[in-house]
Amino acid sequence: MITAFASSSAVFAQAMTETEEWVANGVFYVIAAVAIVSALRMVTTSNVVHAALYLLVVLVCVAATYIVLGAEFAAATQLLVYVGAIMVLLLFGVMLTRAQIGHEDNLDHDQKWIGGLVAVALFAVMTYAVTDQWGTQKLPADRMPQQTQEVADSIFSTYIVPFEAISLLLLAALIGAIVVARRD
């Protein structure tokens, strides 16, 4: 469960009291429930724009989970990269493909029960793997979240080459998307 919580003012809490741990766990469960409901609605809706908006809710819930865990840098990155850039890219892709915006009846087929069985089997395998690996272990109570300065120093010193390689890959993808969109 959640045993360390960082306030947004960068002053890290010591060990949480039992009440604070219950509140943090409650917030986590609410965020998780919203994310699960939004993810289910995302894959079951027949409107592609609504699916994109449900995906937006799921990505914001992931960022909120990072905040609860005390990883502010990961939360900010999640919001900027995924919620900001990827969602805009996805909505532009929907608009450029001239997909019908609105309710579509022909998106459903008879084999969706196979997808449901695969999803249940995958959930069972993942639950078994996580339970087998960690069981009922908890995070240590004195573990402090990593500060944004430490992450920035790591990215721009140790991992500068992979960071720049990914930026070039994203640039190439952007140029490719522009070329594909311009052909029409």
N, C-alpha and C positions, 0 to 999 in steps of 0.2 A: 504494500500500500504506500501511500504518500507519507513520507516522514520528514521531508525537508521542504521548506517553503521560503521563497525569497520575496521580500517586498519590492515594489517597483522603484523605491528610492535607493536601491543597491545596498541597503543595510540588511545583512543576512541574519535570519533568526537563528537562535541556538537550537536546542531540541524543542519540538512542539509539545505543548501540553496535550492532554487527552481530548479536551474540548476543541482545541485548534485542529487536531488530527481528524476529529469527526467532521468538522466544518470543511476542511480541505477534501476529505473523502467524499462528502456530500456534493461539493461543487464538481469534483471529478465525475461522479456518477451522473449528475445532471447533464454535464457537457457530453459524456459518452452516450447517454440516451438520445440527446438531440442529434448527435452525429449518426447514430445507428438508424434512427427514423429517417433522417435526411438521405442517407445512403440508400435505404430501401426505396424511398420515394424517387430517388434519382434513377434507379434502374427499372422502376415500374411505370413511370409516367410516359405518356405517348407524345408529349410536347417537348421538342428538343430544347427550346429555350428554358422551359421549366426545369429540365434535367440539368442544364448548365447552372441554373440558380441554386438547385439543391446541392450540386457539387461545390458551389461557393460556400454554402452553409457548412458542409463537411470540412472544407479546408480551414474555415474560420474556427471551427471546433478543435481542429488539430492545433492551431496556434494558441487557443485558449488552454488546451491541455499542456502545452509547453510552458505557458505562464504559470500554471498551477505547480508544475514541476520545478520552477525556478530557472528555466532556460530562456531568458529574455532574448538573447541573440537568435536562437532558433525560432522563437515566436515572431520576431521582427522579420527574419528572413522568409519565414512561411508566408507572412502577410504580404511582403513586397514582391516576392518571386511568384508564388503560386496564386494567391488571391488577386494580386494586381496584374502581373504580366501574363500568366498562363490563362487566366479567365478572359482577359481581353483578347488574347490570341485565339482561344476557343470560340468566343462569340464572333470574331471576325471570320473565322473558318466557317462557321454556320452561315453567316451572311454571304460569304463569297461562293459557297457551293450551291447557292440558290435552293436550299432545302426548304420545303414547305414549313412555314412557321405557323404553328397551331396544332390542333389535334389531328393525329393521323391514325386511321383504323387499321391500315395494312402492316403495321409494325409487329403485330402479334402473330405467333405461329403455334403449331401443335406440340412442339418439342420443348416447351419451356419447363416442363416437369423434369426433364433430364438436367437442365441447368440448376434447378432447385436441389436435385439429388447430389449433384457435384458440389454445390455450395455447402450442403449439410456435411458431406464427407470431408471436404476441405476444412470446415470448422472443427470437426471432430479430430482430425489429424493435428491441426495446429494447437488445439486445446491439450491434447495428449503430449505433444512435444514440449509445450511451455510448462505444463505440470510436471513432466518427467525431469526437465532440466532444473527448474527452480523450486518446485514443490510449494512449501509454505514459507519460504525465506522472505524476510523483509529487508528493505534497504537499511543500512546503518543510520541511526538517528543523528550522528554527528557529521554526516556527509554534507558538505557545502556545495551549492551549485557553482558551476564554472562561470567566471565573470566574462563579460563581453570583451574586455581588454585582452584576456588570455586567448580567447578564440581568434581575435583579430591578429595578435602576434603570431599565432600558429599558422593562420592562413597566409599571411603576407611574408612569412619567413620560411618555414619548413615546407609548406605546400604551395609555393608560388607557381611552380611549373604546372602542376595539375590544374590549378585555379585558372591560369592563363589558357591552358589547352581547352578547358571547358568553355571559356569565353569565346575562343575562336570557333569551336563547334557550334555554339549558339548563334554566332554571327553567320556562319555558313548556312544554318537552318533558316535563319531570317531571310537571307538572300535567296535561298531556294524557294521559300514561300512566296516571295515577291515575284520571282520568275514564273512560278506556276500560276499565280493569280493574274499576271499580266498577259498570259497566252490567250486568254479569252478575250 
